[in-house]
Amino acid sequence: MFNSSDRTILRDLARRVRDIAALPIMEERRRLWKAHNSLGRGRPLQLIFPEGSWRELMPAEALRCEDPGARQWEAELRRRIYYHEHFQDDTVIEALWPVPKAVTNSGWGVEARWHPAPNATGSRAFDPVLHTSEDLKKIRMPRIGHDEAESAARLERARDLLGDLLDVRLQGIAHVSFHPMALVTAWHGLEQTARDMMLEPGLIHEAMGILEEGYRGMIDQYVALNLLELNNNGTYHSSGGNGYTGELPAPGYTAGRVRPCDMWASAEAQELAMVSPAMHAEFATAYEKRLLEPFGLTGYGCCESLSHKLDDVLTIPHIRRISISPWADVDVSAERLGGNYIFSWKPNPAWLVGGFNEAAIEHYIRHTVEAAQRHGGVLEIILKDTHTCEGRLERFDRWSAITRRIIDECPTD
């Protein structure tokens, strides 16, 4: 599928990934994550997700493959190696090469419109496409399909290239996350949605009800087509963290037939950061709780502050991981969560730009670590939404080193 030069590059990188994955530290990190995700009293754990900053850490010109598809594979392999060589976080490098099944989704029948930003990474504005209850009739229930022949062909191609080096396997739907309010605001406009929660609440409830039905139908179709995949491993979960756990799959699991109760799932409504706890509960979690109820373990939140909404959030079925955003009150959150939930702290990524004051960064991180420790918290530090490091590539390395030093000073049971 790729020319001989691209194949050589990819196989050399895969060999390096295989060797990194075999290091004893990776098994130790798996053990730490399993304990952490089961609310063990270990040290805080950290993860780094460069996201938009990968453009700077690994620019396109650094890739050597010629074929566009090969370049995507190359980027993924090089990122795993970069983690190992640069970051002092708790990322587990796996010798796994997942091949996504050829799953199709018909979509919702409605496409969001935007007023574009003047530059590639700027902010865009809403251009609403749904205005009235009558417009909601445009929404269609998503239909899921699976092209088994294409899945088999993808698997064969990947095994031909990497099968003797990495664990190449088909992967179905492993990351389950619900975002109904994101769809409502994309179609109706953020400002108009906020207004209509007061002026036309029935419209917003009707839209959320339709989306709840559609999401539930998608899950039912995944089950019927046997497309769900266990995510009790390194699968990204919620808005940060991973799924390593010995608590899943649930009792009664049959190998090869994954049920919702065997999986992690999550939801969020960061578009409602500005509304009261009561309105957040009425217009978001009332619907999200029903969607999350069938799953074995759940997470909630993203960039919205939940520190004053935790009373409701903690009633979400099987809730385990809760996002504590840069705008949340970490002291209030630490006291409320205690050791009963994962405190998934998202430090402010703005620390990676500007002056990069290491002393201030250390004080900032240490404050949250100490707040969590006072209340027996199960803390994870997730650096994400890092859209630039201003070309100062070493800043991620220094951040992870500072955080590692603070973590290593923490007492453990």
N, C-alpha and C positions, 0 to 999 in steps of 0.2 A: 504493500500500500504506500510505502515511502521509498525514496531512492536509497541507495546503499550508504551514501554519506549521512543522511538523516538517521537511518537505522543504527549506524555505528555510534553517532552522538547519543541517541536515546538509550541504547543498550549500555553505554559507558556510564551515563547518569543513573540508570536504574541499578546498575551494579553498586554504585556508591550509596544509593538509598538503601539497598538491601543490607549493606554492611553497617550503615548507621542504625538501621532498625534492629539489628542483632546485638547492639551494645547492651550491657546489663542495665544501664540507666533507664532504658525504655521500659523494661519490665517493672522496674522500681516505680516509674511514673504511673504506669497503669495501676499498680497497687495503691498508690497514693490517691489517684482519682476515684477508684472504686470505693475506698474508705470515705473520701470527701463527699462523694455523691450519695453516700448512705449516712451522712451526717456524723462521720467520725471526727474525733477531736484532734486531728493532725494540724500541721502548720498550714498557713494560708498558701494557696496555689496561685500561680499567675499564668496568663496567656497573652500573647501579643498577636493582633491581627492588623498588619500594615494597611490592608485595603487599598485605598487610593494611592498611598505612598509607594506601592509596588512600582508605579511608573518611574519613581526615582531610584528605588533600591535595585530594580532590575529593568532598565529601559529596553525598549524593543531592539535597539542596536546591539545589546549584549547577547541576544539569542543567535544561535549559529545555524539552526535548521532552515531549510528553504521552503518546504511545503507548509502552508498555513496551519493545517491540522497538526503536523509534526511540531510546529512552534508552540502550539498550545500544550502538547504533551511535555515538551522541553521546559516550558515555563513552570509547569506543575512540579516536575522533578527538581528543577533548580531551586524552587522555593523551599522544598523540604530540606535540601542540603543547606540553603542559606540559614534556615532556622537553627540547624545544628551548629553551624560554624559561627553564628553571630549572637543569638539570643540566649540568655540564661533563664528562660521561662520553663514551664512544665509541659510543653508540647511533646506529645508522643509521636515519633516518626514511625509509621507503620510500613511494612513491606507489602502493602496491599495496593492493588491497582483496580479500583472499581470501574466497571463498564456499565454505564447507565442503560437500562432497558429502554427500548424504543416506545416510550409512553406518549400518547397524544392526548391533548386536552382541547376541546372545542372552544373554551373560553366562555365568557359571560354574555357575549353578544353586544357588548358596549365597549367602545374604546375611549379612553381618556384623551382629552386634548389639552395642550399646554401652549402658553406664550413662551417661546424659547428664550434662553439666556443669551446675552450678547457674546459670551465666551464659552468655551467647551466645558468648563467646570463651574460655571456660575449658577445662580438660582433661577429657576423657571417659575412662571405664575400659572395659576389655575385658569382654565377656560372651560367652565362647566358645560356638560352635555345633557344632564338630567335636571329638570327644573320643577316638575310637578309630579303628582301621584300618577298621572296618566303616562308620563315618561317612563315610569318604573316598569311598564309592560314591555319595554325594549329588552329588559334583562332576560337572559336565557339560562337554564340550568346547564352547567358544564357536562359534557359527555366525554368519558375517558375511554381510550382505546389502547391496544397493545399490538404492535407488529412483531410477532414472535420470530418470524424469519429474519427480520432486520436485527433483532436482539442477538440471535444466534450468529449472524454474520459479524456483528461488532465484536462479540466475544472471541470468535475465531481469529479475527484480525489482530486483536490485542494479545491473544495467547501466542500467535505466531511470532510476534515481535518480542514480547516480554515474559512469556509464560514460564520460561526456565529460570527467570531472575526474581520475579515478584509473584505474589498470590493474586492472579488475575481472576476476577469473578464478576458475574452479572450482579447488578444492584438495582433494586426497584425503588420504591418511595421510602426513603429512610428519614428524611427531615420533614416533619409535619408541623406546620405553623399556620395559625389562622389570623387574618388581617382584615376583617370586614369593615372596620371604620376607615381604613386606608382606602378601600374601594369607594365607600360612600363619599368621602371628601374629594377623591380624585375625580369622580363623576359629577358631584354637586357643588364642589368648591369648598374650601376650608372655612372661609368667612361665612358663606351662606349656610353651611351645615351648623355652625355655631349659633347663628341667628335662629335657624329653624328648630333647634332644640328647644327654644323658647316660643317661637311664633307658630311653627307648624310641627309640633312634636310627633304627630301621627305619621307624617311623611317619613321622618327619620326612622321611626319604629317599623314602618312598613318595609323600608329598604333593608334594614338590619334583619328583619324576619325572612325576607327573600334570600339574603345572603347566607343566613344560618341554614336554611333549607338546602341551598346549593352546595355549601361546604359539606353538609352531612351526606348529601347524595354522592359527592366525590369520594368520601371515605367508604361508603357502601360499595361503590364501583371498584375501588382499589381492592377491597376484601373479595368481592365476587371474582375479580380477575387475578387474584392472588399476587398482587403487586406490592403489598406492604413488605418492608424489610426491617429486620431487627436493627435497633439503633443503640444497643447497650454496649457501645464501643466508642471509637473516636469521632463518631458523627457529631457535627456541630449541633448544639441544642440551644433553643430559645435565642436570646440576643448575645450569647457568649457562653462558654463552657462546653462540655461534651457529655456523652452519654454513658461513659464507663460505669457499669454497676453490676452487682450480682443479684439485684432484686428483680431483674427482668431477664428473660420472659416470665410471665405469670404462670402459676401452677396450671397444668392441663395443656401446656403448649405442645403442639405437634410439629416436629421439624419440617420446615418448608411451608408451613401454613401460619403466617403471622397474623395475629389479631390486634386490634387497637390496644387491648389490655396488656399486650406484650411490649408496648412501645412508650417512649417519651413523646410528648407533644407540647406545644406552647401557643400563646396568643399575646397580643399587645394592642394598645390603642393610643399610641403616642400622640396622635392628632388631638386628643382630649387633654393634653397637658394643662390647658388653661381652665378647665371646668372643675366644678366642685366634686367632692367625693360622691355625693348623692347622684349627680348627673352622670358621672362616669359609671356608676353602678347601674343606673337605669338604662343608659343608651349603649353600653359596651359589655360589661362583665355579665349582665343578665343573659346575654346571648352566648358569650364566650364560654361561660361555665357549662352550658349544655353541650357545646361542641367538645369540650375537654373531658367531660365526665367519663367517656368510655376508655380513656387511656390510662396506662399503668402509673406513670409519673408525669407531672406537668410543670411548666415554667410560665412565668408571666412578666411582661414589661419589656421596655426598650429604652428609649431616650426620655420618656416622660418621668417626672418625679412622682414616685408612689409613696413617699414617706408619710403623707397625710391621708393616704387612701388604703393603707394596709389592712384596716379592719375588714374591708370588703374583699381585698385580694386574698387574704388568708382563708377565706371560705371557698375558694376555687377547689374543686375536687382534686385530690391527690397532688396538691401543690408542693413542690420541693425547691425549685430555683426561682428567685425573685430578683429582677434587675433593679439595682440601685444606681440611678443615673448621676451624671455630674451635677445635676441641679437638685438632687435629693438631700435631705438632712441626714448625714451619716450617723450622727449620734442618736437621733430619734429612731432611725431604722435599725441600728444595732441593738438598741434596747428592746424594740418590738419583736425582732426576729429571734433574738437569743441564739440558742443552738438548735432550734427546731426547723430551720429552713436554711437553704444556701443563700448567703449574702453575696450576690453577684454584682460586685462594685465595678462601675465603669468610670474610671478617673477621666478628668477633662483632657481631651487630646490637644487642646490649645497649649498645653505645657511644652509640646514638641516644637512650637514655633516661637519666634521672638528671641529673647535673650537666653533661654534655656538655663535658668538659674538652678543649679544642682542642689544647693542648700535649701532653697524654697521647695523644690520638688520632693526632697527627702522629708521635709517637715509635713508637706501635704499628704504624702503616702503614709507616713508614720501615724498621723492623726487618725486615719481610718483604721489602720491595723490595730492600734491601741483601743479604739472605740469598740471594735468587734471583740477583741480579747477580753475586755471588761465584762462582756455579757456572754462569754462562751460561744461566740459566733463562729460559723463555718464560712470563712471568707475566701472568695476568689477575686483576684484583681485582673480585670479584663480590659486591656488597652485596645481600643478600637475606634472606628470613625476617624481614623488618622488619614486625612485626605492629602496631607503634604507634610514633609519634614524640612521644607525649604532647601532641599538638596543636601542637607547635613545628615548624611546617612548614618553617622556614628551615634546620632541621638537615640535611635531605638536601642542600640547596644548599651548605651549608658543608662537609659531608663531601666532596662531589664536588669542591669548590674546593680543599680541603686535599690530596686525593689527586691532583688535576691538577697542583698546584704541585710535589709530590714527583716525579711522573712527568716533568714538564718539566725537572727537574734531572738526570734520568738521562742518562748518555752513551749514544749510539746508534752502531752501526757505520756 
